[in-house]
């Protein structure tokens, strides 16, 4: 959802919670998650606070 990577197998995709679990217990709904490639998922966690999808898109576009 943040880059154009199209994995050959679904196991190369990760699910990222938009609000980290560490912020409290709650019921997670589909609108609370995004699907990212493994690289974008790691990049999202490389800074504090976590990069959201829009932030990741800006970083990915800047690298092109």
GIJO-V655303 format. One record per run of one state. SS is the DSSP state (H for helix, E for strand, L for the rest). FROM is the first residue (numbers start at 1). LEN is the number of residues. Records with the same first field share a line. If there is no record, write none. Layout:
SS: FROM-LEN / FROM-LEN
This chain:
L: 1-9 / 18-3 / 24-6 / 45-8 / 64-1
H: 10-3 / 21-3 / 30-3 / 38-7 / 53-11
E: 13-5 / 33-5
